[in-house]
């Protein structure tokens, strides 16, 4: 089957926007996980406080120690993740510029069997079955592998509206949409 061939119109701004979208997507997944942990710890706290009202605190001291340690771990974990997010976000533009400047021109080719990206320095050809799912913005398609850092993304600005629509059509036939509950960033 004939490959659709497009020269990508890559820009640093578009590269950065797509990387930022993925970083914020990962952050949203982490925040959802943190929210569930917070609800769990709050529930345990309420139960322990309720038991203290009706029972003797002396028998519950071990539970209080565990609860305090759980709160400390939760808070430390939240601040570590928040700090990592801020650091990654600060480095994102620099990394996008470095990657952009090193690779040169991009050629995208795709059909019903595979997708291929070629530059002067590398050639990467992947069959659709090796991708896990897709995620879609209005003018961008993200094609995800097992690791989110291996996500391929293409926008209307990079490949044009017709090519983006053709690519989206194939992606939607070949891959399921991403379900956040089944995804671990």
C-alpha positions as CSV (number, residue, x, y, z in Angstrom):
1,X,0.0,0.0,0.0
2,X,1.3,3.4,-1.0
3,X,2.7,5.6,1.8
4,X,1.4,9.2,2.3
5,X,4.6,11.4,2.4
6,X,4.7,14.8,4.0
7,X,7.6,17.1,4.9
8,X,7.0,18.3,8.5
9,X,6.9,22.0,9.1
10,X,8.4,21.7,12.6
11,X,8.9,24.8,14.8
12,X,10.3,25.2,18.2
13,X,7.1,26.7,19.5
14,X,5.0,23.8,18.2
15,X,7.5,21.2,19.6
16,X,7.3,23.0,23.0
17,X,3.5,23.2,23.0
18,X,3.2,19.5,22.3
19,X,5.7,18.6,25.0
20,X,4.0,20.9,27.5
21,X,0.6,19.2,26.6
22,X,2.1,15.8,27.4
23,X,3.7,17.0,30.6
24,X,0.4,18.6,31.8
25,X,-1.4,15.4,30.8
26,X,0.9,13.4,33.0
27,X,0.4,15.9,35.8
28,X,-3.4,15.5,35.5
29,X,-3.0,11.8,36.0
30,X,-0.8,12.3,39.0
31,X,-3.2,14.8,40.5
32,X,-6.1,12.3,40.1
33,X,-4.0,9.7,42.0
34,X,-3.1,12.2,44.7
35,X,-6.8,13.1,45.1
36,X,-7.7,9.5,45.7
37,X,-5.0,9.1,48.3
38,X,-6.1,12.3,50.0
39,X,-9.7,11.0,50.2
40,X,-8.4,7.7,51.6
41,X,-6.3,9.4,54.3
42,X,-9.1,11.9,55.2
43,X,-11.5,8.9,55.5
44,X,-9.1,7.1,57.8
45,X,-8.7,10.3,59.9
46,X,-12.4,10.7,60.2
47,X,-12.9,7.1,61.3
48,X,-10.1,7.3,63.8
49,X,-11.4,10.6,65.3
50,X,-14.9,8.9,65.4
51,X,-13.5,5.9,67.3
52,X,-11.7,8.2,69.7
53,X,-14.9,9.9,70.6
54,X,-16.6,6.6,71.5
55,X,-13.5,4.7,72.7
56,X,-10.4,5.1,74.7
57,X,-7.5,7.0,73.0
58,X,-5.0,4.7,74.8
59,X,-6.0,1.7,72.7
60,X,-5.8,3.8,69.5
61,X,-2.3,5.3,69.9
62,X,-0.8,2.9,67.4
63,X,-3.4,3.9,64.8
64,X,-2.6,7.6,65.4
65,X,1.1,7.0,64.9
66,X,0.3,5.2,61.6
67,X,-2.0,8.0,60.6
68,X,0.6,10.7,61.3
69,X,3.2,8.8,59.4
70,X,0.7,8.4,56.5
71,X,0.0,12.1,56.4
72,X,3.7,12.9,56.5
73,X,4.4,10.5,53.6
74,X,1.5,11.9,51.6
75,X,2.6,15.5,52.1
76,X,6.2,14.8,51.2
77,X,5.2,12.8,48.2
78,X,3.0,15.6,47.0
79,X,5.7,18.2,47.3
80,X,8.3,16.0,45.6
81,X,5.9,15.5,42.6
82,X,5.1,19.2,42.5
83,X,8.8,20.1,42.5
84,X,9.6,17.6,39.8
85,X,6.8,19.0,37.7
86,X,8.1,22.5,38.1
87,X,11.6,21.4,37.2
88,X,10.5,19.5,34.1
89,X,8.4,22.4,33.0
90,X,11.3,24.8,33.4
91,X,13.6,22.5,31.3
92,X,11.1,21.7,28.7
93,X,11.8,24.7,26.3
94,X,15.5,24.1,26.5
95,X,15.1,20.4,25.7
96,X,12.7,21.2,22.9
97,X,15.2,23.6,21.3
98,X,18.1,21.1,21.7
99,X,16.1,18.3,20.0
100,X,14.8,20.6,17.3
101,X,18.2,22.0,16.3
102,X,19.9,18.5,16.2
103,X,17.5,16.6,14.0
104,X,17.1,18.7,10.8
105,X,14.3,18.1,8.4
106,X,11.5,15.6,9.1
107,X,9.7,13.4,6.6
108,X,6.5,11.7,7.7
109,X,5.2,8.7,5.8
110,X,2.1,6.6,6.8
111,X,-0.4,4.2,5.5
112,X,-2.8,1.5,6.8
113,X,0.2,-0.7,7.9
114,X,2.8,1.6,9.4
115,X,4.0,5.1,10.2
116,X,7.5,6.2,9.5
117,X,9.6,9.3,10.4
118,X,12.8,10.1,8.7
119,X,15.5,12.7,9.3
120,X,19.1,13.1,8.2
121,X,20.2,11.2,11.3
122,X,17.6,8.5,11.9
123,X,14.8,6.5,10.3
124,X,12.1,5.2,12.5
125,X,9.4,2.9,11.1
126,X,6.7,1.5,13.4
127,X,3.7,-0.8,12.6
128,X,0.4,0.4,14.1
129,X,0.2,-2.7,16.4
130,X,3.1,-1.4,18.4
131,X,1.3,1.7,19.5
132,X,-0.9,1.5,22.6
133,X,-3.5,4.3,22.1
134,X,-4.1,7.8,20.8
135,X,-5.0,11.1,22.4
136,X,-6.5,13.9,20.4
137,X,-6.5,17.7,20.6
138,X,-8.4,19.8,18.1
139,X,-5.4,20.2,15.8
140,X,-3.0,17.6,17.1
141,X,-2.9,13.8,17.3
142,X,-0.8,12.1,19.9
143,X,0.1,8.4,19.2
144,X,1.2,6.7,22.4
145,X,3.5,3.8,22.9
146,X,4.1,2.0,26.2
147,X,6.2,4.9,27.5
148,X,4.8,8.4,27.2
149,X,8.2,9.7,26.4
150,X,7.9,7.7,23.2
151,X,4.8,9.5,22.1
152,X,4.6,10.6,18.5
153,X,2.6,13.8,17.9
154,X,1.7,15.7,14.7
155,X,-0.3,18.9,14.4
156,X,-2.1,20.7,11.6
157,X,0.6,23.3,11.6
158,X,3.2,20.6,11.0
159,X,1.6,18.4,8.4
160,X,-1.4,20.4,7.1
161,X,-5.1,19.8,7.6
162,X,-5.6,17.2,4.9
163,X,-2.7,15.0,6.1
164,X,-3.8,15.4,9.7
165,X,-7.3,14.3,8.9
166,X,-6.0,11.2,7.0
167,X,-3.7,10.4,9.8
168,X,-6.4,10.8,12.4
169,X,-8.7,8.5,10.4
170,X,-6.1,5.7,10.2
171,X,-5.1,6.2,13.9
172,X,-8.8,5.9,15.0
173,X,-9.2,2.7,12.9
174,X,-6.0,1.1,14.3
175,X,-5.9,2.3,17.9
176,X,-8.2,2.8,20.9
177,X,-8.6,6.2,22.4
178,X,-6.5,6.6,25.6
179,X,-8.4,5.8,28.8
180,X,-6.7,7.5,31.7
181,X,-7.8,4.9,34.2
182,X,-5.7,2.3,32.4
183,X,-2.6,4.5,31.9
184,X,0.3,4.9,34.3
185,X,2.5,7.8,33.5
